[in-house]
């Protein structure tokens, strides 16, 4: 118990290289990640609660922060998060903070006051400035497959299927 508690950090593996050109090893990566994730969770509070961007950022950041708080070893953090090396995670977190600042600057979720959305009903003529995105008809095979998948076999059909699936001797 004594050795594991006090000698564990001293005996921990030391990362010598990331193997990625231009990406240096960060010896205190865990602490850096905890700091960046905490800062991200603090700054995302300025984004409206109902925005998908905020929900996504909060969700994955909380998960990653929890992993970093639970694990001491950088290898375990990398393994549990599963998104690259800790140094790459640091770069991602820094990039997210930069993106968040831009998103707030652009007010990406805001709708300008007085904005009116043009609604085009089914067969109404589409103005020239609006791109026309009407998918073509689906192939006949699609409807056949859909019909096959959605039909429920009768009891007789189920019995036939069961007999056919049994191994022949």
N, C-alpha and C positions, 0 to 999 in steps of 0.2 A: 504494500500500500504506500509506504513511505517513498520507495523508489519511483513508483509510477507517478505519484503526485509532484515530486520535486525534480526528479531526474528526467521525467518525460519530456518537458520542453527542451532540456539540454541535449537529449538524444534524438530529437526530431530530425527528420531528413532535411538537408539543406538543398535548395534548388540552385543549381549552378547556371543553367541556361533555359530559356524558353524554347529554343530551337527555331525561333521566328526572328528573321533579320529585322533589326530596329526596335525590337520589343525587349526591353531589359527586365531582368528579374526584380521584383519588388519584395524585399525581405519581410516587410510587415504588411503583406497584402491583405490579410484578414482584417486588421485594424483599419486600413484604408477603405476596404469595401464596406465595413460597418459604418464608417463615417459618411461615405458617399450615399449609401442606401438610406441612412437616417436623414441626410440633407434632402434627398429626393422626396422622401415621404413628407417632409416639412413643406417643401416648395410646391408640391402638387396640390396642396390644400387651397391654393389660389384659383385652381381650375374648378368650374362648376361641378357639383357632385354628380349630376346626372349624365355627364359626358363620358362617352366610351373610352376616350383617351385616358382620362383620369382613372377610371375603373381598371383598365388594363395595366397601367403603370403601377397603381397601388397594389394590385394583385401579385404581379411577378416580383415587385420590389420587396413586399412583405415576406414572400416566400424565400427570396434570396437572403434577406436580412436574418431571418429565422435560422437558416442553414448556417450562416456565418457565426451567429451567436452560439449555436449548438456545437459546432465543430471547431477544434483547435488547429487541426492539421490541414494544410493547404491542399493536399491530395484528396482528402475526404470532401472538402468544399467543392473542388472541381468535379469529383465523381457524383456528388448528390445534386449539384445544379445542372451538370451535364451540358454546359454551353461553352466549353473551352477552358483555357487556363485562367488562373486567377488574374493574371496580368491583362488578359483579354477582357475579363469581366470588369476590371477597373476602367479600361478604355470605354467599354459599353456604358458604364454608369456615368462617366464624365460626358460622353456624347449625349446621353439622355438628358442630363442637366442642361446642356447647351440647347438641345431641341426644345425642351420645356420652356426655356426663356424665349425662344423664337415663337413658339406656339402662343405664349401669352402676349408677346408683342403683336403678332398678327391677329389676335383674337379669333382664332380659327373656328371657334364654336359660336361666335356671335353672329347675329343677323342684323344688318344695318337697319336703323330706324326708318320706317316708311317703305321698306322693301316689300314688293309684291311679287309673289311667285306666279308665273304664268302656267295655268293648268290646261293641258290639251286633252280633250275628251276623246273617246274611242276613234271615231271616223272624222273628226274635225280636221280641216287642212292644217298641215304643219308649216309654221313660218320658216322662211329660208334660213334664218339665223340659228335655228334649232336643229341639231343633228338628228337624223332619222335612224333610230335603232329598232327595227322590227325584225325579229328572228324569222327565218324561213320556216316552212312546214317541216315537221319531224318526219323521219323516214317511217314507212309502213311497218318495218320490223320492230320499231320502238313500241308501237301500239299492240302488236302481237305479243311481244315480251311482257308488256304491262298487263295484258289480259291474262296471260299464263300465270304470272306471278300473283296477281290479285285474286284469281279464282281459287276457291276452296274445294279440294277434292271430296267427292261423296264417299260414303262408307265402303261401297263396292270398289271405288278407285283406290282407296286407302289399302284395302285388302290385297288388291292386285299389285300395288307398289310394294307392299310388305313381302309378298311371295317372290317377286322379282328380285328383291334386294337380298334374299337369303342365299347363302353360298350353296352352289350345286355340288353334289357328292359324286 
